[in-house]
Amino acid sequence: MRMLNFKRNRLGVSVLLLTVQIFGGLGCRDSKSSAEKAIESLPQIESVVSKLLGQYQIDKVRMQKVWSSDGTFARKELRILVQPEFNTLNFNHDLNQAVAGFGATAIATEKSEDKSVTMHIKKDGVIVQSLVFVVRREQ
């Protein structure tokens, strides 16, 4: 009986130590915030976006920085002038395929008043870049 209790206690201590190592190690191993992780892949995402804009023969791009409410840099926003016949649905599809390799997605919203479409590239729950497509006004 005494031997059985010793084995049971030893097994319990082993399981406890293993549990502490697993859960304790997870916290130590991955100490970066989701924003920090998302920003790490930003140069690759920007490169993919640049190539895609070139494939669509878009050259009228204006970049501005967007700041968060606490005054820190949040993301880059690209304002892109496009022709009225530009198909944002196709671009969104191609953009999603291009950024999927980095674990990111593109989410599009439309503003009917000013005829613009905004695509937010989101990684790890953080918007890392925005593309605002503005239809050129006919003169």
C-alpha positions in Angstrom: 0.0 0.0 0.0 2.8 2.4 0.9 4.5 1.7 -2.4 1.3 2.4 -4.3 0.9 5.8 -2.6 4.5 6.7 -3.4 4.0 5.8 -7.1 0.7 7.8 -7.2 2.3 10.8 -5.6 5.3 10.6 -7.9 3.0 10.4 -10.9 1.0 13.4 -9.6 4.1 15.5 -9.1 5.4 14.6 -12.6 2.1 15.6 -14.1 2.1 18.9 -12.2 5.6 19.7 -13.2 4.9 18.9 -16.9 1.8 21.1 -16.8 3.7 24.0 -15.3 6.4 23.6 -17.9 3.9 23.5 -20.8 1.8 26.4 -19.7 4.6 28.4 -18.2 6.7 27.9 -21.3 3.9 29.1 -23.6 3.8 32.4 -21.9 7.5 32.9 -22.0 8.0 31.7 -25.5 5.5 34.1 -27.1 5.8 37.4 -25.3 5.1 39.6 -28.3 1.8 41.4 -28.7 -0.4 40.7 -31.7 0.4 44.2 -33.0 4.1 43.5 -32.8 3.6 40.2 -34.6 1.5 41.9 -37.3 4.0 44.7 -37.9 6.8 42.1 -38.4 5.2 41.0 -41.7 4.4 44.6 -42.9 7.4 44.9 -45.3 6.4 41.7 -47.1 2.7 42.8 -47.2 3.7 46.3 -48.6 5.8 44.6 -51.3 2.9 42.4 -52.3 0.6 45.4 -52.4 3.1 47.3 -54.5 3.4 44.5 -57.0 -0.4 44.1 -57.2 -0.9 47.8 -57.9 1.7 47.5 -60.7 -0.2 44.6 -62.2 -3.3 46.7 -62.2 -1.3 49.5 -63.8 -2.1 51.9 -60.9 0.4 54.7 -60.5 -1.6 57.5 -58.8 -1.0 56.6 -55.1 -0.7 59.0 -52.2 0.5 57.7 -48.8 -0.3 59.1 -45.4 0.3 57.8 -41.9 -2.7 57.1 -39.7 -2.1 57.7 -35.9 -4.0 56.0 -33.1 -5.8 57.9 -30.4 -2.9 57.7 -28.1 -0.6 59.3 -30.6 1.3 56.2 -31.7 1.8 55.2 -35.4 -1.0 52.8 -36.4 -0.7 52.1 -40.1 -0.1 53.5 -43.6 -3.1 54.5 -45.7 -2.8 54.5 -49.4 -5.2 56.8 -51.3 -5.5 55.5 -54.9 -7.2 57.3 -57.8 -8.9 54.9 -60.2 -11.0 55.1 -63.3 -14.8 54.6 -62.9 -14.5 51.2 -64.6 -12.0 49.9 -62.1 -13.2 46.6 -60.5 -12.5 46.7 -56.8 -14.1 43.3 -56.3 -11.4 41.7 -58.5 -8.6 43.6 -56.8 -10.0 42.6 -53.4 -10.0 38.9 -54.5 -6.4 39.2 -55.8 -5.3 41.1 -52.7 -6.7 38.4 -50.4 -4.9 35.7 -52.3 -1.6 37.7 -52.2 -1.6 38.4 -48.4 -3.0 35.0 -47.4 0.6 33.6 -47.3 1.3 36.0 -44.4 -1.8 35.0 -42.5 -3.5 38.3 -43.4 -6.9 39.1 -45.0 -8.3 42.1 -46.8 -11.7 43.5 -45.8 -13.4 46.0 -48.0 -16.0 48.6 -47.2 -17.7 51.0 -49.6 -18.8 54.7 -49.1 -21.4 55.6 -51.6 -21.4 59.3 -51.0 -17.8 59.9 -52.1 -17.7 56.7 -54.3 -14.7 55.2 -52.5 -13.9 51.7 -51.4 -11.5 51.1 -48.5 -9.7 47.8 -48.1 -8.1 47.1 -44.7 -5.4 44.5 -44.6 -5.7 42.8 -41.2 -3.2 40.5 -39.6 -3.5 39.0 -36.1 -6.5 41.2 -35.4 -4.6 44.4 -36.3 -5.1 46.5 -39.4 -1.6 46.9 -40.8 -2.4 48.8 -44.0 -5.4 50.5 -45.6 -6.0 51.1 -49.3 -8.6 53.7 -50.2 -9.8 53.6 -53.8 -11.3 56.9 -55.0 -13.0 57.1 -58.4 -11.6 59.9 -60.5 -14.1 62.6 -61.3 -14.8 63.1 -64.9 -14.1 66.6 -66.0 
